[in-house]
Amino acid sequence: MKRSIHSTLPFYAVILLWGFGSGLLTPVLPLYARTLGFSINDWGLLVTVYAASTFIFEWMWGALSDRIDRRAFIAAGLLSGSALTFLYTLKAFTPFLYVLQFIRGATFIMVGPAVKALVSDLNSSGGIGLSMGLYSSVRRLGSVVGPIVGTLIAQTYSYESALHVYSIVYVIGALATITIQKGEAPSPRETETPGIREDFKALLEIRAILVLFAVPVIIYMGGTVIGSFLPIYAQEVVGMSTVGVGALFSVGNIAGFLTTPVFGWLSDRHGRSSVVLTCFILSTAAMFGISLASTPLQLTASLIFFTMCFSPLTPLLLAMLTEATPGGLLGTSMGIYSTFENLGIVLTPPVYSLIWTAYAPSAIFVFGALTQILGILLILTVRKRTD
């Protein structure tokens, strides 16, 4: 049964709050870590620890969300993110930041696969590409506001105050999950509740799904350099202020917000893999442009171009995955997909840290662009199969 747009508004309101918190944390957390005395290598290790915990646990949360109300996972994940991020601001917990990163990754990651699967459960348009694009755009709309609000609070008051706002927003988001309608009732296939091992086997026997699990590794090998290292690069190399860094990400997210549903709509009509290939090629060129930027204006223009092309990749791949996944396995499929996203994050922060310190900070963006070329080659090899 398809839902009306009005009935899904509470769901998208929670996604908006989720995106706002993520957007706030993106520029604030790395800059806050630097004020605590963490080096570039230390920060890279912090990112790796978080990604490693999400890699270990996300597939499990996705599989369990096929058996338990997905809304419970969203609420629990947001609450854990709120509580643990608050602990980051207490000086007594600074020596344990690596432990907190691991625990936060393991619990906060409950949100992702449950939300992605619920997008399909509540799909009201009949066009999954457009629905995934809408989901991504609403989350990105929150990310437009989050960076500028977070860095403005950090510069006016303190980084701790910005993280407190993050915690409050996620408590509100967790409470708001009670207003979300439950997804469609389980099909007969779902009520049989086969074991998780059988679910995995059923998914991995489908070649198109294997390909779609591999592509996000490549995407996040490149995307990590933007989310985790660009804030520090913009402030310490290009010379942007704290608020300037926030504005940089807000402007970039506006571009992604505008283009993501358009690419989703195009993919519903002209083939998803063709649109994905185009986005990969353009975002690779944009990443090279970021490596050449030496002024705030050049960096902003390059990031806008990058986010316009890079932002649609994930929702387009999620749409492809939704169409390829058998009924009753969507949460499991989304969880495994997200686990491979996390693998891309795990693999690269130490490499970026080494390149930054051994060669030049701008070289990390060249490496990020080179990883995206692997994605182009992978899509080319399976283009006909996925279409």
C-alpha positions as a Python dict, from the first residue, in 0.01 Angstrom:
ca = {
    (1, 'M'): (0, 0, 0),
    (2, 'K'): (142, 336, -103),
    (3, 'R'): (142, 618, 151),
    (4, 'S'): (41, 979, 97),
    (5, 'I'): (308, 1245, 118),
    (6, 'H'): (128, 1393, 418),
    (7, 'S'): (150, 1066, 612),
    (8, 'T'): (528, 1046, 562),
    (9, 'L'): (600, 1401, 682),
    (10, 'P'): (696, 1289, 1038),
    (11, 'F'): (946, 1046, 888),
    (12, 'Y'): (1107, 1317, 677),
    (13, 'A'): (1110, 1552, 977),
    (14, 'V'): (1324, 1297, 1164),
    (15, 'I'): (1552, 1264, 861),
    (16, 'L'): (1586, 1644, 857),
    (17, 'L'): (1698, 1644, 1222),
    (18, 'W'): (1934, 1353, 1152),
    (19, 'G'): (2088, 1546, 863),
    (20, 'F'): (2115, 1864, 1072),
    (21, 'G'): (2311, 1681, 1341),
    (22, 'S'): (2538, 1511, 1089),
    (23, 'G'): (2600, 1842, 914),
    (24, 'L'): (2680, 2015, 1242),
    (25, 'L'): (2928, 1747, 1344),
    (26, 'T'): (3113, 1730, 1010),
    (27, 'P'): (3314, 2054, 1045),
    (28, 'V'): (3295, 2087, 1424),
    (29, 'L'): (3431, 1750, 1540),
    (30, 'P'): (3765, 1753, 1352),
    (31, 'L'): (3831, 2116, 1450),
    (32, 'Y'): (3737, 2036, 1811),
    (33, 'A'): (3976, 1739, 1809),
    (34, 'R'): (4255, 1969, 1696),
    (35, 'T'): (4190, 2202, 1992),
    (36, 'L'): (4228, 1900, 2220),
    (37, 'G'): (4578, 1845, 2080),
    (38, 'F'): (4510, 1562, 1836),
    (39, 'S'): (4751, 1555, 1541),
    (40, 'I'): (4648, 1474, 1184),
    (41, 'N'): (4756, 1113, 1241),
    (42, 'D'): (4561, 1101, 1568),
    (43, 'W'): (4252, 1235, 1393),
    (44, 'G'): (4289, 980, 1114),
    (45, 'L'): (4299, 706, 1376),
    (46, 'L'): (3985, 844, 1543),
    (47, 'V'): (3802, 827, 1210),
    (48, 'T'): (3926, 472, 1155),
    (49, 'V'): (3813, 356, 1500),
    (50, 'Y'): (3463, 493, 1439),
    (51, 'A'): (3445, 339, 1093),
    (52, 'A'): (3574, 3, 1218),
    (53, 'S'): (3296, -22, 1476),
    (54, 'T'): (3030, 64, 1217),
    (55, 'F'): (3181, -196, 983),
    (56, 'I'): (3150, -460, 1255),
    (57, 'F'): (2797, -384, 1370),
    (58, 'E'): (2593, -222, 1092),
    (59, 'W'): (2505, -541, 902),
    (60, 'M'): (2363, -685, 1226),
    (61, 'W'): (2138, -386, 1293),
    (62, 'G'): (2013, -400, 934),
    (63, 'A'): (1929, -770, 962),
    (64, 'L'): (1750, -720, 1295),
    (65, 'S'): (1547, -432, 1151),
    (66, 'D'): (1381, -687, 919),
    (67, 'R'): (1248, -860, 1232),
    (68, 'I'): (1179, -568, 1471),
    (69, 'D'): (1005, -234, 1417),
    (70, 'R'): (1255, -16, 1228),
    (71, 'R'): (1146, 293, 1422),
    (72, 'A'): (1294, 148, 1742),
    (73, 'F'): (1639, 132, 1578),
    (74, 'I'): (1616, 493, 1463),
    (75, 'A'): (1521, 615, 1812),
    (76, 'A'): (1787, 407, 1988),
    (77, 'G'): (2060, 516, 1747),
    (78, 'L'): (1978, 885, 1782),
    (79, 'L'): (1971, 860, 2161),
    (80, 'S'): (2308, 686, 2170),
    (81, 'G'): (2460, 949, 1942),
    (82, 'S'): (2326, 1222, 2168),
    (83, 'A'): (2454, 1072, 2493),
    (84, 'L'): (2799, 974, 2369),
    (85, 'T'): (2866, 1303, 2189),
    (86, 'F'): (2779, 1485, 2512),
    (87, 'L'): (3051, 1283, 2685),
    (88, 'Y'): (3300, 1411, 2425),
    (89, 'T'): (3265, 1757, 2580),
    (90, 'L'): (3363, 1647, 2932),
    (91, 'K'): (3735, 1684, 2997),
    (92, 'A'): (3738, 1373, 3215),
    (93, 'F'): (3650, 1163, 2909),
    (94, 'T'): (3913, 1309, 2671),
    (95, 'P'): (4163, 1024, 2740),
    (96, 'F'): (3888, 779, 2645),
    (97, 'L'): (3789, 945, 2318),
    (98, 'Y'): (3896, 645, 2112),
    (99, 'V'): (3675, 418, 2323),
    (100, 'L'): (3383, 660, 2293),
    (101, 'Q'): (3433, 672, 1916),
    (102, 'F'): (3409, 294, 1894),
    (103, 'I'): (3097, 274, 2110),
    (104, 'R'): (2930, 565, 1928),
    (105, 'G'): (2995, 402, 1593),
    (106, 'A'): (2860, 67, 1711),
    (107, 'T'): (2532, 210, 1843),
    (108, 'F'): (2462, 523, 1639),
    (109, 'I'): (2492, 321, 1320),
    (110, 'M'): (2155, 161, 1399),
    (111, 'V'): (1993, 462, 1232),
    (112, 'G'): (2128, 419, 878),
    (113, 'P'): (1995, 82, 754),
    (114, 'A'): (1661, 127, 932),
    (115, 'V'): (1604, 467, 768),
    (116, 'K'): (1707, 347, 423),
    (117, 'A'): (1478, 44, 440),
    (118, 'L'): (1191, 257, 574),
    (119, 'V'): (1221, 486, 271),
    (120, 'S'): (1116, 189, 59),
    (121, 'D'): (851, 76, 309),
    (122, 'L'): (686, 419, 298),
    (123, 'N'): (745, 483, -72),
    (124, 'S'): (451, 692, -189),
    (125, 'S'): (548, 775, -547),
    (126, 'G'): (603, 437, -709),
    (127, 'G'): (940, 565, -839),
    (128, 'I'): (1207, 440, -601),
    (129, 'G'): (1478, 652, -765),
    (130, 'L'): (1282, 969, -692),
    (131, 'S'): (1199, 849, -339),
    (132, 'M'): (1563, 776, -257),
    (133, 'G'): (1657, 1112, -407),
    (134, 'L'): (1396, 1284, -190),
    (135, 'Y'): (1524, 1107, 121),
    (136, 'S'): (1880, 1210, 41),
    (137, 'S'): (1778, 1569, -31),
    (138, 'V'): (1584, 1606, 294),
    (139, 'R'): (1882, 1477, 488),
    (140, 'R'): (2109, 1708, 294),
    (141, 'L'): (1877, 2001, 364),
    (142, 'G'): (1953, 1946, 731),
    (143, 'S'): (2320, 1933, 639),
    (144, 'V'): (2287, 2273, 473),
    (145, 'V'): (2190, 2435, 803),
    (146, 'G'): (2398, 2219, 1040),
    (147, 'P'): (2753, 2325, 944),
    (148, 'I'): (2692, 2699, 960),
    (149, 'V'): (2495, 2675, 1285),
    (150, 'G'): (2755, 2448, 1445),
    (151, 'T'): (3057, 2657, 1350),
    (152, 'L'): (2881, 2982, 1440),
    (153, 'I'): (2807, 2847, 1788),
    (154, 'A'): (3164, 2715, 1814),
    (155, 'Q'): (3317, 3050, 1718),
    (156, 'T'): (3078, 3258, 1931),
    (157, 'Y'): (3071, 3034, 2237),
    (158, 'S'): (3272, 2710, 2224),
    (159, 'Y'): (3305, 2380, 2041),
    (160, 'E'): (3153, 2212, 2345),
    (161, 'S'): (2841, 2427, 2310),
    (162, 'A'): (2802, 2321, 1948),
    (163, 'L'): (2820, 1954, 2050),
    (164, 'H'): (2561, 2018, 2321),
    (165, 'V'): (2323, 2150, 2053),
    (166, 'Y'): (2390, 1833, 1853),
    (167, 'S'): (2294, 1620, 2153),
    (168, 'I'): (1970, 1814, 2212),
    (169, 'V'): (1867, 1788, 1847),
    (170, 'Y'): (1909, 1412, 1848),
    (171, 'V'): (1703, 1372, 2165),
    (172, 'I'): (1424, 1562, 1987),
    (173, 'G'): (1468, 1340, 1681),
    (174, 'A'): (1446, 1024, 1892),
    (175, 'L'): (1124, 1144, 2056),
    (176, 'A'): (980, 1236, 1715),
    (177, 'T'): (1009, 876, 1592),
    (178, 'I'): (687, 790, 1778),
    (179, 'T'): (498, 998, 1520),
    (180, 'I'): (631, 795, 1224),
    (181, 'Q'): (387, 550, 1070),
    (182, 'K'): (494, 189, 1068),
    (183, 'G'): (606, 44, 735),
    (184, 'E'): (404, -200, 530),
    (185, 'A'): (307, -527, 695),
    (186, 'P'): (553, -814, 641),
    (187, 'S'): (494, -1037, 341),
    (188, 'P'): (453, -1414, 385),
    (189, 'R'): (826, -1450, 303),
    (190, 'E'): (909, -1227, 600),
    (191, 'T'): (688, -1407, 851),
    (192, 'E'): (879, -1730, 793),
    (193, 'T'): (1175, -1554, 963),
    (194, 'P'): (1461, -1761, 819),
    (195, 'G'): (1800, -1731, 986),
    (196, 'I'): (2035, -1441, 918),
    (197, 'R'): (2281, -1679, 754),
    (198, 'E'): (2017, -1787, 505),
    (199, 'D'): (1932, -1424, 435),
    (200, 'F'): (2297, -1352, 359),
    (201, 'K'): (2323, -1651, 129),
    (202, 'A'): (2012, -1549, -62),
    (203, 'L'): (2151, -1200, -121),
    (204, 'L'): (2503, -1303, -218),
    (205, 'E'): (2372, -1540, -485),
    (206, 'I'): (2249, -1238, -685),
    (207, 'R'): (2531, -1100, -900),
    (208, 'A'): (2386, -750, -930),
    (209, 'I'): (2375, -721, -551),
    (210, 'L'): (2739, -829, -522),
    (211, 'V'): (2834, -546, -755),
    (212, 'L'): (2624, -296, -561),
    (213, 'F'): (2795, -402, -239),
    (214, 'A'): (3137, -335, -393),
    (215, 'V'): (3070, 12, -534),
    (216, 'P'): (3014, 195, -200),
    (217, 'V'): (3362, 92, -87),
    (218, 'I'): (3497, 305, -372),
    (219, 'I'): (3257, 592, -306),
    (220, 'Y'): (3355, 622, 58),
    (221, 'M'): (3725, 587, -10),
    (222, 'G'): (3687, 918, -193),
    (223, 'G'): (3414, 1072, 18),
    (224, 'T'): (3605, 1033, 346),
    (225, 'V'): (3862, 1288, 238),
    (226, 'I'): (3587, 1549, 211),
    (227, 'G'): (3398, 1478, 530),
    (228, 'S'): (3693, 1407, 759),
    (229, 'F'): (3988, 1608, 627),
    (230, 'L'): (3853, 1902, 426),
    (231, 'P'): (3747, 2101, 738),
    (232, 'I'): (4105, 2094, 871),
    (233, 'Y'): (4248, 2164, 524),
    (234, 'A'): (4017, 2462, 472),
    (235, 'Q'): (4110, 2616, 806),
    (236, 'E'): (4481, 2537, 834),
    (237, 'V'): (4593, 2540, 469),
    (238, 'V'): (4351, 2769, 286),
    (239, 'G'): (4311, 3000, 588),
    (240, 'M'): (3934, 2999, 634),
    (241, 'S'): (3776, 3091, 969),
    (242, 'T'): (3571, 2845, 1173),
    (243, 'V'): (3246, 2997, 1046),
    (244, 'G'): (3394, 3009, 696),
    (245, 'V'): (3445, 2633, 710),
    (246, 'G'): (3084, 2587, 815),
    (247, 'A'): (2964, 2812, 533),
    (248, 'L'): (3179, 2614, 289),
    (249, 'F'): (2998, 2292, 376),
    (250, 'S'): (2657, 2458, 387),
    (251, 'V'): (2698, 2599, 37),
    (252, 'G'): (2824, 2266, -90),
    (253, 'N'): (2528, 2084, 63),
    (254, 'I'): (2286, 2327, -100),
    (255, 'A'): (2423, 2215, -436),
    (256, 'G'): (2376, 1849, -346),
    (257, 'F'): (2027, 1920, -213),
    (258, 'L'): (1924, 2069, -547),
    (259, 'T'): (2073, 1810, -779),
    (260, 'T'): (2006, 1480, -598),
    (261, 'P'): (1631, 1450, -672),
    (262, 'V'): (1692, 1561, -1030),
    (263, 'F'): (1940, 1280, -1087),
    (264, 'G'): (1701, 1039, -912),
    (265, 'W'): (1421, 1144, -1147),
    (266, 'L'): (1649, 1107, -1449),
    (267, 'S'): (1750, 758, -1338),
    (268, 'D'): (1385, 650, -1326),
    (269, 'R'): (1363, 732, -1696),
    (270, 'H'): (1706, 678, -1851),
    (271, 'G'): (1867, 392, -1658),
    (272, 'R'): (2037, 415, -1320),
    (273, 'S'): (2380, 282, -1412),
    (274, 'S'): (2417, 539, -1691),
    (275, 'V'): (2342, 822, -1449),
    (276, 'V'): (2572, 670, -1185),
    (277, 'L'): (2854, 650, -1439),
    (278, 'T'): (2805, 1017, -1532),
    (279, 'C'): (2811, 1121, -1165),
    (280, 'F'): (3129, 922, -1104),
    (281, 'I'): (3311, 1083, -1398),
    (282, 'L'): (3211, 1437, -1303),
    (283, 'S'): (3285, 1397, -931),
    (284, 'T'): (3630, 1256, -1013),
    (285, 'A'): (3708, 1566, -1218),
    (286, 'A'): (3578, 1786, -936),
    (287, 'M'): (3802, 1612, -682),
    (288, 'F'): (4105, 1694, -894),
    (289, 'G'): (3979, 2054, -897),
    (290, 'I'): (3972, 2062, -516),
    (291, 'S'): (4338, 1956, -508),
    (292, 'L'): (4427, 2263, -717),
    (293, 'A'): (4222, 2514, -516),
    (294, 'S'): (4435, 2760, -317),
    (295, 'T'): (4187, 3031, -218),
    (296, 'P'): (3852, 3017, -32),
    (297, 'L'): (3665, 3110, -351),
    (298, 'Q'): (3835, 2840, -556),
    (299, 'L'): (3778, 2581, -284),
    (300, 'T'): (3410, 2674, -255),
    (301, 'A'): (3354, 2654, -631),
    (302, 'S'): (3529, 2317, -651),
    (303, 'L'): (3331, 2176, -358),
    (304, 'I'): (3002, 2294, -509),
    (305, 'F'): (3080, 2114, -834),
    (306, 'F'): (3187, 1805, -642),
    (307, 'T'): (2874, 1781, -426),
    (308, 'M'): (2646, 1842, -724),
    (309, 'C'): (2785, 1527, -888),
    (310, 'F'): (2883, 1315, -588),
    (311, 'S'): (2571, 1352, -371),
    (312, 'P'): (2336, 1160, -605),
    (313, 'L'): (2559, 850, -612),
    (314, 'T'): (2442, 691, -288),
    (315, 'P'): (2064, 736, -336),
    (316, 'L'): (2093, 608, -693),
    (317, 'L'): (2277, 297, -576),
    (318, 'L'): (2025, 249, -296),
    (319, 'A'): (1746, 260, -553),
    (320, 'M'): (1925, -5, -760),
    (321, 'L'): (1974, -216, -449),
    (322, 'T'): (1607, -185, -350),
    (323, 'E'): (1499, -312, -692),
    (324, 'A'): (1744, -604, -682),
    (325, 'T'): (1665, -719, -326),
    (326, 'P'): (1404, -993, -269),
    (327, 'G'): (1107, -914, -44),
    (328, 'G'): (1170, -939, 330),
    (329, 'L'): (1545, -884, 303),
    (330, 'L'): (1562, -510, 254),
    (331, 'G'): (1691, -423, 603),
    (332, 'T'): (1956, -693, 576),
    (333, 'S'): (2055, -572, 230),
    (334, 'M'): (2079, -209, 343),
    (335, 'G'): (2282, -311, 644),
    (336, 'I'): (2535, -503, 435),
    (337, 'Y'): (2550, -219, 182),
    (338, 'S'): (2623, 28, 461),
    (339, 'T'): (2885, -208, 603),
    (340, 'F'): (3073, -186, 275),
    (341, 'E'): (3043, 193, 291),
    (342, 'N'): (3212, 172, 628),
    (343, 'L'): (3484, -51, 485),
    (344, 'G'): (3574, 232, 250),
    (345, 'I'): (3605, 465, 548),
    (346, 'V'): (3814, 215, 745),
    (347, 'L'): (4066, 169, 465),
    (348, 'T'): (4155, 529, 390),
    (349, 'P'): (4208, 762, 693),
    (350, 'P'): (4557, 624, 778),
    (351, 'V'): (4652, 659, 411),
    (352, 'Y'): (4527, 1018, 396),
    (353, 'S'): (4711, 1103, 718),
    (354, 'L'): (5034, 958, 578),
    (355, 'I'): (4999, 1143, 247),
    (356, 'W'): (4921, 1471, 430),
    (357, 'T'): (5231, 1451, 651),
    (358, 'A'): (5475, 1285, 407),
    (359, 'Y'): (5390, 1473, 87),
    (360, 'A'): (5144, 1763, 87),
    (361, 'P'): (4793, 1825, 225),
    (362, 'S'): (4653, 1883, -125),
    (363, 'A'): (4780, 1541, -237),
    (364, 'I'): (4506, 1369, -36),
    (365, 'F'): (4247, 1498, -284),
    (366, 'V'): (4446, 1360, -578),
    (367, 'F'): (4444, 1020, -408),
    (368, 'G'): (4070, 1056, -344),
    (369, 'A'): (4011, 1125, -713),
    (370, 'L'): (4214, 822, -816),
    (371, 'T'): (3999, 596, -599),
    (372, 'Q'): (3687, 718, -780),
    (373, 'I'): (3832, 599, -1112),
    (374, 'L'): (3801, 246, -973),
    (375, 'G'): (3430, 309, -935),
    (376, 'I'): (3405, 415, -1298),
    (377, 'L'): (3574, 95, -1410),
    (378, 'L'): (3349, -118, -1189),
    (379, 'I'): (3029, 42, -1323),
    (380, 'L'): (3151, -1, -1680),
    (381, 'T'): (3202, -376, -1633),
    (382, 'V'): (2845, -434, -1513),
    (383, 'R'): (2655, -154, -1684),
    (384, 'K'): (2431, -377, -1896),
    (385, 'R'): (2366, -620, -1611),
    (386, 'T'): (2254, -353, -1364),
    (387, 'D'): (2034, -173, -1618),
}
